[in-house]
Amino acid sequence: MTLFSLIAALLLEQLRPLPVERFVKAPLGVFARFLEDRFNDGEARHGAVAWWVAIAIACFSSALVYFVLWHIHPVLAFAFNVMVLYLTMGFRQVSHFFTDIQLALRMGELPRARRLIAEWRGRNHDGASSGEVARLAIEEALVAAHRNVFAVAFWFILLPGPSGAVFYRLAHFFNETWGNRGQSDDFGDFGEFSSKIFAILDWLPVRLTAIAFSIVGDFEDGVYCWRAQASQWKDKASGILLASGGGALGVRLGMPIHESGEVIERPEMGVGDEADADFMQSTIGLVWRTLVLLFLMLALLGVAGWVGN
């Protein structure tokens, strides 16, 4: 059921992309503010309490519904799995940015490509070259593929029912909403726990994704760049994904970029040629090959379990 649930959810998302802002982020934002109002006094321990309360309620509820539906009929449990995965994972959440940027670069519409990458990243990139825009788009796509697909699938496989997918999606959301907020006067250390726990939860999935990128791409360069470059990136998890992905693709990522009216220095990730629209197409291929590898591994595990019984 795990394999078929993943396939069905991804097919459904390809046919009818979910308006994530409306149906996922907006309700979660209301939930996060509700918890902040009741738990946030600026202390890290209360942030931990709020995190555990939210995770426990959501994961227990999803697992309970799944098992109740399973006892009624397995088809209902399967449908519930697909519905939850449809809400928590998928390529199409950000792929429209990637596709539009690629098209703009191929048409020579650099100003439009700059506007799109700025909207995607939430930062101004006036003055960026076409290579910079392609580089930034590839970087965002590699990280998004991990966060929205591969890491969600990992936790979905690991925990019962769809509770793993809910678990990771909430942990990621609270890291973005609380963990990345910093220590403002009215927020304090409330987000400290969500940032630390998410790094722990994402430790293994990030490395499995990096291994998969290397396997389906240039293995030698993917592993070399991971070992030699990843630690230089500010966010080590993203550094692992960018270094291994850049090496697997044979493209240079990172490096200086124009951002908010100044040049931001960044270490080089990956190895090979300058990024362009062709490498953006190669990135799509890398992500799909990684997904096929995931499905093959699940199929093999299913066959092994069936034979063992």
C-alpha positions, 0 to 999 in steps of 0.5 A: 500500500505504501508504494501505491499510495505514493504513486497515486498521490503524485499522479493526483498532484500532477493532474490537479495541483493543490493550492498550497497557500490556501489549503495547507499554509493558511490553516497551519499558520492559524494553528501556529498563531493559536499555539504562540498565543497560548505558549509563547513567553519567550522561553525555549522550553515552552516552544518545545511544549508547543511543538510536542503538543502540535505533533502529538495531536496531529500524528496521533489523530492521523494514525487513529483515523487510518487504523479505524478506516483500515478496519472498516475497509482497506480501500478507505485507508488507502484513500486516506493515505493518498489524501494526506500525501496529496496535502503534504508532498509534491513537485507542483508546489514550486515547480511552476516557478522553475518551469516559468524561469526555464522558459523565460531563459530559453526565450531570452527574457532575462528581466522576467526570469529575474522577477520570477526567481525574486518572487520564488525566493522572496529576495530581489535579484536585479542585476543577476545574469542568466547563469545566476538565475539558472543557478538559483533556480536549480538550487531551490529545486534541489532543496524543494525536491527533498523537502516536498517529496523525498523527506516526506516519503521517508517519514511516510514509509517509517511511521504507521499510516500517514502519520510520518508524512504529517510529522515531517510536514509539521516539523518543517513548517514549524522550523520555517515559522518559528525556528527561522524567526530568530530572537525578536523582542516579542518572540524570544527563544520560542523557536529554538527547539523547532529549529534544533529538532528539525535538524535532527529529524532531517539528518538521515533523509538529507543524506539518503537524498544526497546518496540517491542524487549521486547514484542516478547522476555522476556518482564519483563527482556527487560524492566528492563534492558532498565530502569536499564542499558541503561543510562550507555552506551556511546551512549544512543540510542544504549544502549537502543537497547542493554539493551532491546535486551539483556534482551529480549534474556536472554543474557549478552552483553556489558562487557569488550572486546579485541580491538586494542591490549587492553581491553576496559571496557564497562558496562554490558547490558542485563541479563542471559547467556554468548553469543554464536552461539546459542544466535546469532540464537536467535537474528535472531528469535528476529528480525524476530518476531519484523518484524512480529509484525510490519506487524501485527500492520500495517495490523490491522491499515489497517483493522481499517481504512477500517472498519471506512470508 
